[in-house]
Amino acid sequence: MTIQQAQDTIDEWIKSTGVKYFSELTNMACLTEEVGEVARVVARKYGEQSFKESDKQVDLADEMADVLWVLICLANQTGVNLTEALQKNLEKKNKRDADRHQQNEKLK
C-alpha cells in the first residue's frame, strides 16, 4: 500500500464507517495519546521499566499503526499530501544533513 492509498483508504473508512473525522484538536490529542502508548511499550521492552501484567500482551506494531492512522487522519483533514510532504522532507534532509552525520564523532 502506498502512502496515498493509505490516505484514500482511511478517508473512505472514516466517511463510510466512522461517520466523520474528529476535529483536528481532538485528533491531535489522540495522536499524542497514541505516541504515548508507543513510548510505554518501548520503555518496557527496550528500557529499564518492567511490564505490568496488563501491558504484556500489547503489540508494538499495532500501537505504531494507531499512530500512523491518526497522523493520516490529520493529514487528510488538513489537506496534506503525505507522499509529497515526505519527498520534500527527504530532499531537505539530504541537502541539510549530507555530511553532518558522517562527521558526528558521537555516531562513530
C-alpha positions in Angstrom: 0.0 0.0 0.0 1.4 3.4 -0.9 1.0 6.4 1.4 -1.6 7.9 -1.0 -3.5 4.6 -1.0 -3.4 4.7 2.8 -4.8 8.2 2.9 -7.5 7.3 0.4 -8.4 4.1 2.3 -8.6 5.8 5.7 -10.7 8.7 4.2 -13.2 6.2 2.7 -13.3 4.3 6.1 -14.0 7.5 8.0 -16.7 8.5 5.6 -18.4 5.1 5.5 -17.8 3.6 8.9 -16.5 6.3 11.2 -19.3 8.8 10.2 -16.9 11.8 10.2 -13.5 12.9 11.2 -13.0 14.0 14.8 -11.9 17.7 15.0 -8.3 18.5 14.3 -7.8 19.3 18.0 -9.3 16.0 19.1 -7.2 14.1 16.6 -4.1 16.0 17.9 -4.9 14.8 21.4 -5.5 11.3 20.1 -2.1 11.4 18.3 -0.4 12.4 21.5 -2.1 9.6 23.3 -1.1 7.0 20.7 2.5 8.2 20.7 2.5 7.8 24.5 1.3 4.2 24.1 4.2 3.5 21.7 6.6 5.1 24.3 5.2 2.9 27.1 5.8 -0.3 25.1 9.3 0.8 24.0 10.2 1.9 27.6 9.2 -1.5 28.9 10.6 -3.6 26.1 13.9 -1.8 25.4 14.3 0.4 28.5 14.5 -0.2 32.2 10.8 -0.2 33.1 9.2 -3.6 33.7 5.9 -4.7 32.1 2.7 -4.6 34.2 0.6 -7.7 33.8 -1.9 -5.6 31.7 0.9 -4.5 29.3 2.4 -7.9 28.5 0.0 -8.5 25.5 0.5 -5.1 23.9 1.7 -5.2 20.3 4.3 -2.6 19.4 3.4 -2.8 15.6 -0.3 -2.3 16.4 0.5 0.7 18.6 2.7 2.2 15.8 -0.2 1.6 13.3 -2.5 3.5 15.6 -0.1 6.5 15.4 0.0 6.2 11.6 -3.8 6.1 11.4 -4.3 9.3 13.4 -1.5 11.0 11.6 -3.1 10.1 8.3 -6.5 11.4 9.6 -4.9 14.7 10.4 -3.2 14.9 7.0 -6.5 14.2 5.3 -8.5 16.7 7.1 -5.8 19.5 6.8 -5.2 18.8 3.1 -1.6 17.5 3.4 -0.4 15.0 0.8 1.9 12.9 2.9 3.7 11.5 -0.2 4.7 15.0 -1.3 5.4 16.1 2.2 7.7 13.1 2.8 9.5 13.6 -0.5 10.1 17.3 0.3 11.3 16.3 3.8 13.8 13.8 2.4 15.1 16.4 0.0 15.6 18.8 2.9 17.4 16.2 5.0 19.6 15.1 2.0 20.7 18.7 1.5 21.0 19.8 5.1 22.5 16.6 6.5 24.6 15.4 3.6 27.7 15.3 5.7 26.5 16.2 9.1 26.0 12.7 10.5 29.2 11.3 8.8 31.2 14.0 10.7 29.5 13.3 14.0 32.0 11.7 16.4 29.2 10.5 18.6 27.9 8.2 15.8 31.3 6.5 15.2 
